[in-house]
Amino acid sequence: MTDYRQGYEFYRQICVNYGLEPVNFHYYILNLSHEQLNAYNEQAKIVGGLIEYEVS
């Protein structure tokens, strides 16, 4: 998935299906790898979106 918000929504739906409490979006992003965040930011540049998360 090129949009981590879509991935997060999928994750939330799976949590609901299994009766689990999902973490919030910002915690979800914090647990992504540097490679995943870099790929997200590169895709955002290509489609002209905002780069929301820095890789430190």
C-alpha contacts under 8 A as a table, 3 or more apart, distances in Angstrom:
res1	aa1	res2	aa2	distance
1	M	4	Y	6.90
1	M	6	Q	7.14
1	M	7	G	6.46
2	T	40	Y	6.57
2	T	43	Q	6.86
3	D	6	Q	5.43
3	D	7	G	6.62
3	D	40	Y	6.87
4	Y	7	G	4.72
4	Y	8	Y	5.90
4	Y	29	I	7.99
4	Y	40	Y	7.27
5	R	8	Y	4.91
5	R	9	E	6.15
5	R	25	F	7.90
6	Q	9	E	5.11
6	Q	10	F	6.25
7	G	10	F	5.09
7	G	11	Y	6.18
8	Y	11	Y	4.93
8	Y	12	R	6.11
8	Y	25	F	6.79
8	Y	28	Y	7.37
9	E	12	R	5.00
9	E	13	Q	6.21
10	F	13	Q	5.15
10	F	14	I	6.35
11	Y	14	I	5.20
11	Y	15	C	6.27
11	Y	22	P	7.62
12	R	15	C	5.03
12	R	16	V	6.26
12	R	22	P	5.72
13	Q	16	V	5.07
13	Q	17	N	6.18
14	I	17	N	4.97
14	I	18	Y	6.37
15	C	18	Y	5.26
15	C	19	G	5.95
15	C	20	L	4.69
15	C	21	E	6.26
15	C	22	P	5.88
16	V	19	G	4.96
16	V	20	L	5.88
16	V	21	E	7.24
16	V	22	P	7.90
17	N	20	L	7.73
23	V	27	Y	6.28
23	V	28	Y	6.38
24	N	27	Y	5.52
24	N	28	Y	6.25
25	F	28	Y	4.91
25	F	29	I	6.21
26	H	29	I	5.07
26	H	30	L	6.20
27	Y	30	L	4.94
27	Y	31	N	6.45
28	Y	31	N	5.44
28	Y	32	L	6.93
29	I	32	L	5.38
32	L	36	Q	6.09
32	L	37	L	6.62
33	S	36	Q	5.17
33	S	37	L	6.36
34	H	37	L	5.14
34	H	38	N	6.02
34	H	55	V	6.16
35	E	38	N	5.10
35	E	39	A	6.13
36	Q	39	A	5.15
36	Q	40	Y	6.19
37	L	40	Y	4.96
37	L	41	N	6.14
37	L	53	Y	7.30
37	L	54	E	7.73
37	L	55	V	6.65
38	N	41	N	5.13
38	N	42	E	6.10
38	N	55	V	7.12
39	A	42	E	5.11
39	A	43	Q	6.16
40	Y	43	Q	5.22
40	Y	44	A	6.20
41	N	44	A	4.96
41	N	45	K	6.29
41	N	51	I	5.53
41	N	52	E	7.74
41	N	53	Y	7.51
42	E	45	K	5.14
42	E	46	I	6.40
43	Q	46	I	5.08
43	Q	47	V	6.32
44	A	47	V	5.35
44	A	48	G	5.84
44	A	49	G	4.69
44	A	50	L	6.09
44	A	51	I	6.11
45	K	48	G	5.04
45	K	49	G	6.03
45	K	50	L	7.31
45	K	51	I	7.23
46	I	49	G	7.70
51	I	54	E	7.74
